[in-house]
């Protein structure tokens, strides 16, 4: 699982096998057993949440928005 970056105790990452055919670009976020997934295209949106409260999801959304270009580049570099 390639880790894209860490922030505030959250780990932003991809699974090395993201489906066949590969799913649209997205990023997973994990902290303390909770996990969420955010689609990056066509716009950033929550795809899945297991355990994060609404306040934390808003914070994660802001972090994904602020780092979208970096995350997309990491996706393209990893999955080619």
ChimeraX attribute file (.defattr): number of C-alpha atoms within 10 A of each C-alpha:
attribute: neighborCount
match mode: 1-to-1
recipient: residues
	/A:1	8
	/A:2	12
	/A:3	14
	/A:4	19
	/A:5	14
	/A:6	12
	/A:7	9
	/A:8	6
	/A:9	9
	/A:10	16
	/A:11	18
	/A:12	23
	/A:13	21
	/A:14	22
	/A:15	11
	/A:16	10
	/A:17	11
	/A:18	13
	/A:19	9
	/A:20	6
	/A:21	7
	/A:22	9
	/A:23	10
	/A:24	12
	/A:25	17
	/A:26	22
	/A:27	24
	/A:28	20
	/A:29	21
	/A:30	18
	/A:31	14
	/A:32	10
	/A:33	8
	/A:34	13
	/A:35	17
	/A:36	19
	/A:37	20
	/A:38	20
	/A:39	18
	/A:40	20
	/A:41	12
	/A:42	8
	/A:43	9
	/A:44	15
	/A:45	15
	/A:46	17
	/A:47	13
	/A:48	12
	/A:49	16
	/A:50	11
	/A:51	15
	/A:52	17
	/A:53	10
	/A:54	10
	/A:55	9
	/A:56	11
	/A:57	15
	/A:58	13
	/A:59	11
	/A:60	21
	/A:61	16
	/A:62	13
	/A:63	13
	/A:64	22
	/A:65	15
	/A:66	11
	/A:67	13
	/A:68	17
	/A:69	12
	/A:70	12
	/A:71	22
	/A:72	17
	/A:73	13
	/A:74	18
	/A:75	18
	/A:76	10
	/A:77	9
	/A:78	11
	/A:79	13
	/A:80	7
